[in-house]
Amino acid sequence: MEPVTFDADGLRLVAWEQRHMADLARIYADPLIERFLVMPLPWTGPARDRFVETQRRHWSGGNPRWAVEEDGVLVGSMALTKSFPGEMVITYVTAPWARGRGVAQRAIRAAAAFGFERAGARRIAWDAIVGNHASRLAALRAGFTVEGVARGGVNQRGAVRDCWVGGMLPGEVRGPDDPPPHYEAVKRQAAFFTAAQPELQAGAGLRLRPLEARDLDEVAAACADPETQRWLADLPSPYTRADADRWFAACRRQWDLGTAVQYVLADEDDRYSGSVALRLGEPAEAEIGYHTAPWARGRGRMTAAVKRLCRFGFDELALERIEWRAVVGNEASRRVAEKAGFTVEGTRRGLRHGGDGRVDSWIASLFPEDLG
């Protein structure tokens, strides 16, 4: 296959030339690129010296390789690689100076169309290291379906990493005016999980801040408390510091996956006073969960924390509905939910497992207009 150059939605996909090398080196030196790229870095030696010729050989083998330009400036790379018969794998990078302009999604759309129409692909596969929300967002916008997580799916410079995997079939390329359902919510959440987790003020000297390793002794103490154990049936019993360590690791993985927003309620002395989290489910929906440390109960702090995190969810994560659940009889949790504006809708039988089997749970909902 000879190299093919074409224009696509304001971009130009061209064969690699020596003139691109300086800017490509700048791309590969970017910390965010280094974090998620699998290839050996730093990019030096024979791999760099032979890059242009290597790309020409890929074309000869039926594996297209493009430099992506916008107004004559290098803004990224795009590649299709044959894997199984009828399947090609897509890989792409956006230059740091071109982020936020839809470069990846425009180039993906063009490359996928080329793969289906001119390279004989019947399926195009995609993957990205878990946590690469920008790549995932671009893939979704262009028409890919994320199909799951491959545990230990890639080896990144000697480290085994989990990766998202997905695919696209002919006819599934999404046009510029055809975003997937709830795309704005997905886009807002991708931006949130890509940035550093912000602190939130909850009033009266209280802050919601990210969970840190220094909190784990007090997390263990709070979760070992008999009242906490009574109502949070999914907690290990007895609850130890090792359990807190495992929970910390699980929270970090949920952040990378973009499935939960976990906060610590910190008092005026920055002491751990409880936990509050939004677990993201269906697009634009989430479930809130919380518990107060024994030494911080009875002061109305958790109500303020729940209100603040729900407001953040509606305003910054584009949520439309937040759900609350608690084991029937957990009056303290119910009071917090109702003071925050939740409407209890009823009881679901046997919704959760308890120490003696399945237990009934109250269920409630909150919409943006319900917050005071």
Secondary structure as UniProt FT lines:
FT   STRAND          6..8
FT   TURN            9..10
FT   STRAND          11..14
FT   HELIX           18..20
FT   HELIX           21..28
FT   HELIX           31..36
FT   HELIX           45..49
FT   HELIX           51..60
FT   TURN            61..62
FT   STRAND          65..70
FT   TURN            71..72
FT   STRAND          73..82
FT   TURN            85..86
FT   STRAND          87..94
FT   HELIX           96..98
FT   TURN            99..100
FT   HELIX           103..118
FT   STRAND          123..129
FT   TURN            130..131
FT   HELIX           133..142
FT   STRAND          145..156
FT   TURN            157..158
FT   STRAND          159..168
FT   TURN            170..171
FT   TURN            176..177
FT   TURN            181..182
FT   HELIX           183..194
FT   STRAND          200..203
FT   TURN            204..205
FT   STRAND          206..209
FT   HELIX           213..215
FT   HELIX           216..224
FT   HELIX           226..231
FT   TURN            233..234
FT   HELIX           241..257
FT   STRAND          260..266
FT   TURN            268..269
FT   STRAND          272..280
FT   TURN            283..284
FT   STRAND          285..292
FT   HELIX           294..296
FT   TURN            297..298
FT   HELIX           301..316
FT   STRAND          321..327
FT   TURN            328..329
FT   HELIX           331..340
FT   STRAND          343..354
FT   TURN            355..356
FT   STRAND          357..366
FT   HELIX           368..370
//
